[in-house]
Amino acid sequence: MTQLEGTPTDQLPGVLATGASDIGHAFISFSEREPHGRDADYIEWHSLDHRPEQYRLAELRNSLRLVSTPECRAARAASSEQYDTVDHVMTYLFSDLAVLPRFSELGAALNAGGRMPLRLPSAGFMTADFAGKTAAANAVAGADVIPWRPATGVYLLIEAGHAPADALVDVAGVAGVWWYHGALAPPPFSTDARGVQVTYCYLDGDPVETAERLGPVVRTRWASGDISGRLAAPFHLIVPFDWNRYLP
């Protein structure tokens, strides 16, 4: 792992005073693998066409596409029936969830223009409100900017109940952690994820190897019974123009 020099941002008040992210919410969609094996075709279309168009929405601050491989599946520390079929995760980070009607209208307009030729079977979606963030000292970049820092993948936790997730940043291979509390989505989506916590461990280590280190940590986290794991799984980030590198 690269050893970066200097004082970590979160210990530099002068840097923190210049600004911070205004991300307040996440829209997360879960999908199964493409039934005819066209996962790479889907990822290519979504990455080159659909995903960039979403940045027409001024409230969109960041987006992230994740994919699971057989090795990732084998490294899951938890996978409930609700999430067992999930192999693709798409996350949009917004400053304001009032944008969701326009988000839906944009998708409909692209579809009307013949711009949505391929879809994955949906395994559900949710909205969630930002709850906390932290960065590893050796990442140097501050917690505010971790979603923009290059990553190898994400270890995704979906839990029943709420608990701070900052201790997960102490695991080798984790550069930073952001977590969200599930919310009641406004129309037109209107799903209810209240009582659920979603945690993104942004990785700069190999996702599967880091998952092996995180597994015992998250099991200890659930031991009290105050929270329980519905999904605890490593995912790869896609590699632009190498669409076949990581597939279910």
C-alpha positions as CSV (number, residue, x, y, z in Angstrom):
1,M,0.0,0.0,0.0
2,T,1.3,3.5,-0.9
3,Q,2.6,5.4,2.2
4,L,1.4,8.9,1.9
5,E,3.2,11.8,3.6
6,G,2.0,14.6,5.8
7,T,-0.6,15.2,8.5
8,P,-4.0,13.6,7.9
9,T,-6.6,16.2,6.9
10,D,-8.9,15.5,9.8
11,Q,-6.1,16.7,12.1
12,L,-5.7,20.0,10.1
13,P,-8.3,22.6,11.2
14,G,-7.2,25.0,8.5
15,V,-8.0,22.5,5.8
16,L,-11.3,21.5,7.4
17,A,-12.3,25.2,7.6
18,T,-12.2,25.6,3.8
19,G,-15.3,23.4,3.2
20,A,-17.0,20.1,3.5
21,S,-19.3,17.8,1.5
22,D,-23.0,18.6,1.6
23,I,-24.0,15.0,0.8
24,G,-27.0,14.3,3.0
25,H,-28.7,11.2,1.4
26,A,-28.1,8.1,-0.6
27,F,-30.3,6.4,-3.2
28,I,-29.3,2.7,-3.4
29,S,-30.5,0.2,-6.0
30,F,-29.8,-3.5,-5.8
31,S,-29.8,-5.9,-8.8
32,E,-29.4,-9.5,-9.6
33,R,-27.1,-10.8,-12.3
34,E,-28.2,-10.5,-15.9
35,P,-30.1,-13.7,-16.7
36,H,-28.4,-14.2,-20.1
37,G,-24.9,-13.5,-18.9
38,R,-24.8,-9.9,-20.4
39,D,-23.6,-8.3,-17.2
40,A,-20.6,-6.7,-18.9
41,D,-22.9,-5.3,-21.6
42,Y,-25.1,-3.8,-19.0
43,I,-22.2,-2.3,-17.0
44,E,-20.7,-0.7,-20.2
45,W,-24.1,0.9,-21.2
46,H,-24.8,2.1,-17.7
47,S,-21.3,3.6,-17.3
48,L,-21.0,5.3,-20.7
49,D,-24.6,6.4,-21.1
50,H,-27.0,6.3,-18.2
51,R,-24.8,7.1,-15.2
52,P,-23.2,10.3,-16.7
53,E,-26.6,11.7,-17.7
54,Q,-27.6,11.7,-14.0
55,Y,-25.2,14.6,-13.4
56,R,-27.7,16.9,-15.1
57,L,-29.2,16.9,-11.6
58,A,-27.5,19.6,-9.6
59,E,-28.1,17.8,-6.4
60,L,-26.1,14.7,-7.4
61,R,-22.7,14.8,-5.8
62,N,-21.3,11.3,-6.4
63,S,-22.2,7.9,-7.8
64,L,-20.7,4.5,-7.4
65,R,-21.3,1.2,-9.2
66,L,-20.3,-2.1,-7.4
67,V,-20.2,-5.6,-8.7
68,S,-19.8,-9.0,-6.8
69,T,-17.7,-11.9,-8.1
70,P,-17.9,-15.5,-7.0
71,E,-14.9,-14.9,-4.7
72,C,-16.7,-11.9,-3.2
73,R,-19.8,-14.0,-2.6
74,A,-17.7,-16.7,-0.8
75,A,-16.3,-13.9,1.5
76,R,-19.7,-12.7,2.7
77,A,-20.0,-12.6,6.5
78,A,-23.8,-12.3,6.2
79,S,-26.4,-12.6,3.5
80,S,-30.1,-12.7,4.3
81,E,-32.7,-13.9,1.9
82,Q,-33.6,-10.3,1.0
83,Y,-30.1,-9.6,-0.3
84,D,-28.8,-13.1,-1.3
85,T,-29.4,-12.5,-5.0
86,V,-27.7,-9.1,-5.1
87,D,-24.7,-9.0,-7.4
88,H,-24.8,-5.3,-8.5
89,V,-25.2,-2.2,-6.3
90,M,-25.7,1.3,-7.7
91,T,-25.4,4.3,-5.3
92,Y,-26.2,7.9,-6.0
93,L,-25.3,10.5,-3.3
94,F,-27.5,13.6,-3.2
95,S,-27.5,16.8,-1.3
96,D,-31.4,16.9,-1.2
97,L,-33.9,14.0,-1.7
98,A,-36.4,16.5,-3.1
99,V,-34.6,15.8,-6.4
100,L,-36.1,12.3,-6.6
101,P,-39.1,13.2,-8.8
102,R,-36.8,14.8,-11.4
103,F,-34.5,11.8,-11.0
104,S,-37.4,9.6,-12.0
105,E,-38.5,11.9,-14.8
106,L,-34.9,11.8,-16.2
107,G,-35.0,8.1,-16.4
108,A,-38.4,8.1,-18.1
109,A,-37.2,10.6,-20.7
110,L,-34.1,8.5,-21.5
111,N,-36.2,5.5,-21.8
112,A,-38.6,7.3,-24.2
113,G,-35.5,8.1,-26.3
114,G,-34.5,4.5,-26.6
115,R,-31.7,4.9,-24.2
116,M,-32.4,2.1,-21.8
117,P,-31.9,-1.1,-23.9
118,L,-30.9,-3.4,-21.1
119,R,-32.0,-3.8,-17.5
120,L,-31.0,-6.1,-14.7
121,P,-33.6,-7.9,-12.5
122,S,-34.2,-5.6,-9.5
123,A,-33.6,-6.8,-6.0
124,G,-35.0,-3.6,-4.5
125,F,-33.9,-0.1,-3.6
126,M,-33.8,2.3,-0.7
127,T,-33.1,5.8,0.4
128,A,-31.0,6.6,3.4
129,D,-29.9,9.7,5.4
130,F,-26.3,10.4,6.1
131,A,-25.3,9.5,9.6
132,G,-21.5,9.5,10.0
133,K,-18.1,9.3,8.4
134,T,-14.5,8.7,9.3
135,A,-11.2,8.2,7.5
136,A,-8.1,6.1,8.3
137,A,-5.1,8.2,9.3
138,N,-3.0,6.4,6.7
139,A,-5.4,7.5,3.9
140,V,-4.4,11.1,4.7
141,A,-7.4,12.5,2.8
142,G,-10.1,13.6,5.1
143,A,-13.4,11.8,5.8
144,D,-15.3,14.5,3.9
145,V,-13.7,13.4,0.6
146,I,-13.4,9.7,0.9
147,P,-16.2,8.9,-1.7
148,W,-14.0,10.7,-4.3
149,R,-10.8,9.0,-3.3
150,P,-9.9,6.1,-5.7
151,A,-10.9,2.7,-4.2
152,T,-10.5,-0.9,-5.1
153,G,-14.0,-1.7,-3.9
154,V,-16.4,-1.4,-1.0
155,Y,-17.3,-3.6,1.9
156,L,-21.1,-3.1,2.2
157,L,-22.9,-3.6,5.4
158,I,-26.7,-3.6,5.7
159,E,-27.8,-4.0,9.3
160,A,-31.0,-4.0,11.3
161,G,-30.6,-1.3,14.0
162,H,-28.2,1.6,14.2
163,A,-24.7,1.8,15.6
164,P,-21.6,4.0,14.8
165,A,-19.4,2.3,12.3
166,D,-16.2,4.3,12.9
167,A,-14.3,1.3,14.4
168,L,-14.3,-0.5,11.0
169,V,-11.7,2.0,9.7
170,D,-9.1,0.4,11.9
171,V,-9.1,-2.8,9.7
172,A,-6.2,-2.9,7.3
173,G,-7.4,-2.2,3.8
174,V,-10.2,0.2,4.8
175,A,-9.5,3.8,3.8
176,G,-12.7,5.3,5.1
177,V,-16.2,4.6,6.2
178,W,-19.5,6.4,5.6
179,W,-22.8,5.2,7.1
180,Y,-26.4,6.1,6.6
181,H,-29.7,5.5,8.3
182,G,-32.5,4.1,6.1
183,A,-35.3,6.6,5.4
184,L,-38.9,6.8,4.1
185,A,-38.4,7.7,0.4
186,P,-40.5,10.5,-1.0
187,P,-42.7,9.8,-4.0
188,P,-42.5,8.4,-6.6
189,F,-40.4,5.7,-4.8
190,S,-42.1,5.7,-1.4
191,T,-40.1,2.7,0.1
192,D,-39.6,2.5,3.8
193,A,-36.1,1.6,5.0
194,R,-36.4,3.1,8.5
195,G,-34.6,1.0,11.2
196,V,-31.9,-0.1,8.8
197,Q,-28.3,1.1,8.6
198,V,-26.2,1.0,5.4
199,T,-22.4,1.3,5.8
200,Y,-19.8,1.7,3.0
201,C,-16.3,0.8,3.9
202,Y,-14.2,2.3,1.1
203,L,-11.3,0.0,0.4
204,D,-7.7,0.5,-0.8
205,G,-6.8,-3.1,-0.1
206,D,-8.0,-6.2,-2.1
207,P,-11.7,-6.5,-1.5
208,V,-11.7,-10.2,-0.8
209,E,-8.6,-10.2,1.4
210,T,-10.0,-7.2,3.3
211,A,-13.3,-9.0,3.8
212,E,-11.5,-11.8,5.5
213,R,-10.2,-9.4,8.0
214,L,-13.5,-7.5,8.4
215,G,-15.6,-10.7,8.9
216,P,-14.6,-11.3,12.5
217,V,-14.9,-7.6,13.3
218,V,-18.5,-7.3,12.1
219,R,-19.5,-10.6,13.8
220,T,-18.2,-9.2,17.1
221,R,-20.2,-6.0,16.3
222,W,-23.4,-8.1,16.1
223,A,-22.6,-10.2,19.2
224,S,-24.6,-8.0,21.6
225,G,-27.8,-8.4,19.5
226,D,-28.4,-4.7,19.5
227,I,-27.8,-4.8,15.7
228,S,-27.8,-7.7,13.3
229,G,-26.3,-8.2,9.8
230,R,-28.5,-8.6,6.8
231,L,-25.7,-8.3,4.3
232,A,-21.9,-8.0,4.9
233,A,-20.1,-8.4,1.6
234,P,-17.2,-7.2,-0.5
235,F,-17.7,-5.7,-3.9
236,H,-15.4,-4.5,-6.6
237,L,-15.5,-1.2,-8.3
238,I,-15.9,-1.5,-12.1
239,V,-12.8,-0.7,-14.2
240,P,-13.7,1.7,-17.0
241,F,-13.2,0.1,-20.5
242,D,-12.4,-3.2,-18.9
243,W,-16.0,-4.2,-18.4
244,N,-15.3,-7.9,-18.1
245,R,-12.8,-7.7,-15.3
246,Y,-15.2,-8.3,-12.4
247,L,-18.4,-10.1,-13.2
248,P,-20.8,-12.3,-11.1
